[in-house]
Amino acid sequence: MALFLFNKPFQVMCQFSPHPARKTLADYIDVPGVYPAGRLDADSEGLVLLTDDGKLQHRISHPDSKQPKTYIAQVEGEPDGTTLDRLSGPLDLGDFVTQRSKVSEIEAPDWLWERDPPIRHRANKPTHWLAITLAEGKNRQVRRMTAAVGLPTLRLVRIAIGPFSLATHPVWPGELREVSPSELS
């Protein structure tokens, strides 16, 4: 049983099969038989776990496993206490209501790599950073949550899944690192 951490770059598809216009995991990973345990959309960056074990893949990615996932989001606008409370949920997104999440405003991370292409800068539109930890992880959920409270996401980076974090297990964009599956609680 193998388990790998991969830092998915911006605009890379979280799949091994070819894509007509974008790079995929196959452009970065040459380990046969591994598959992502969960996905990140092309516009998001950061931590993806890959494994060759179907049961472990299910345990990591299935909502019943409750592996917390932490994201940092650069949002357009200025969050206040009421907005952060709404984001913490439950929040009705129309087709589903989110579970409660942990949300806080943070300083711009000084350790974060530059994105290519960079985020647009508009002097009349301030941006702020949020840390958001979810127990679930539905399609484009963080982006939909921040948009629902009037804070569109400009940049989204997943920094942790369960016990694995880019802070404790540093992996740069496009890099792969093997870890022990026993670290997954």
N, C-alpha and C positions, 0 to 999 in steps of 0.2 A: 504494500500500500504506500503510495507516494503522495505528498502534499507539497504544493508550491505556492509561493506568493508572487504575484506579478503586478507591476505598476503599469496600468494601461494608459498609454498616452491619449491625448485629445484627438478625436476624429478617427480612432481605430475601432473597428467593429469587434465586438466581443464574441467572435465565432472563428472557427478554423476554416470553414468553407470559403471559397473565393467570393469576393464582392467586386462588382464591376467598376466601382469608383474609389474605394477606400482600402487602406491596409486592414489586415485582419490579424488575429493572434498568430496565425501561421507565419507571418512576416517576422515575428519575434521569437517564437517558441519552437524548438526542434526536439521535443520530447514526445515520443510516440505514446498514444493511448490515454493522454490526459484530456480532461474536459473542464470547462469552467463550472464552478459551483455557484450559480447565480450570475447575473450579468450587470453590465453598466452600459448605458446607451452611448452612442458615438460622441455626444457632446459632453460627456462626463469623463473624468480622469480618476486614476487612483487604483486602490487595492482590489484585486480579483484573486480568489483562491482557485487553484486547479488541482484535480486529483484523478487518479486512474481507478478509484474505487467508487462504484455506484452507490453503495450504502452511505459512505462518507459524504459523497456529493449531495445526496438527499438530506442528510443530517445537517449539513451546512446551509443549504439553500431553502429548505422548506420552512414556512412560517411557524409551524408547530415546534421547531427546534429552538426558537427564540434566541438565536445568535444575534446579539445587538450589532448594528452597523452604524458607524459614526461617519458623518460627512461634515465637511466645512463648505459653506456656501458664501460666495460673494454676492450680495444682493444690492439692487438699486433701490435707494430710499433710506429712510431713517427709522429703524424699529424702535418702538416704545414698549413699555411694560404690557399694555393691553394687547399689542400685536404679538409679543412673545408668548403671552398666555394663550392666545388663540392658536398659535402655531403648535403649542404643546399639546393641544387637542383634548379630546377627540375633535377632529375637524371634518366637516361634511364636504367632500369633493364632488358631490353629485352622484357618481356611480358607486361610491363606497365612503364610509366614515373611517378615518384613520384611528388607530389605537393611540393611546397617549405616548408622547415622545418627550425626550429631554432636549430643551432648546436654550441656548444662551448666546449672548453677544460676546464676541472675542476680538482681540486685537488682530490686525492683519498679520498672518504668520510670516515671520522673517526667514523661516527654513524652507518655505515653499518655492519650488522651481518656477521659472518663467514659463508662461504658456505660449505656444506658437500656433497660430497668431495670437498676439496679446489681446487682452480685453480692451474694448474701446473705452476711452476716457472722455467724459463730458463734464466740463467744469460746473455746469449748473445742475448736475445730478449726482449727489453724494452716494458713495457706496459704503457698505458695512459688511463685516464678516459675522457669520453665525456658525455655531457648532450644533449639529442636530444628530441625536442618537435615536434610531428606530429599532423596534423589535420585529417589524415587518419590512417590506421593501417591494412595494408594487411598482409597476411600470411608471417611470418618471414621477414618482411620488413626491420627492423633495421639491422638485421644480413646481409641481402642481400645488403643493402646500404653500410655498412662498408666494406664488402668483395669487392664490386665493386670499391672502391677507395684504395684497398690494405691494409686495416686495419681489419683483421679478429676479430670478437667479441669473447672474451673469457668468459665474464660474462655479462648478461643482466638483469637489474632489472627495472620494471616499478614502478615509484615512485609517479605518479600523473595521475588522470583522471579528467578533468574539474577542479572543485574547491576542489576536494578531493586529499589530498597529505599525504604521510606517515610522512611528517614533521609536518603538522598541525593536523593530525588524526593518531597518532602513533598506529600501529598494528604490532606485531611481527610475524615472519613466523609461519603459522599454526593457527593464531588467527583470530577471527571474531569480528566485531564491528558494531553495528547498528547505523545508522545516519539518519537524517531527509531528506526525498526526497526534501523538500523545499530548501535545500542548493544547489541543482543542478540548475544552472542557464540556 
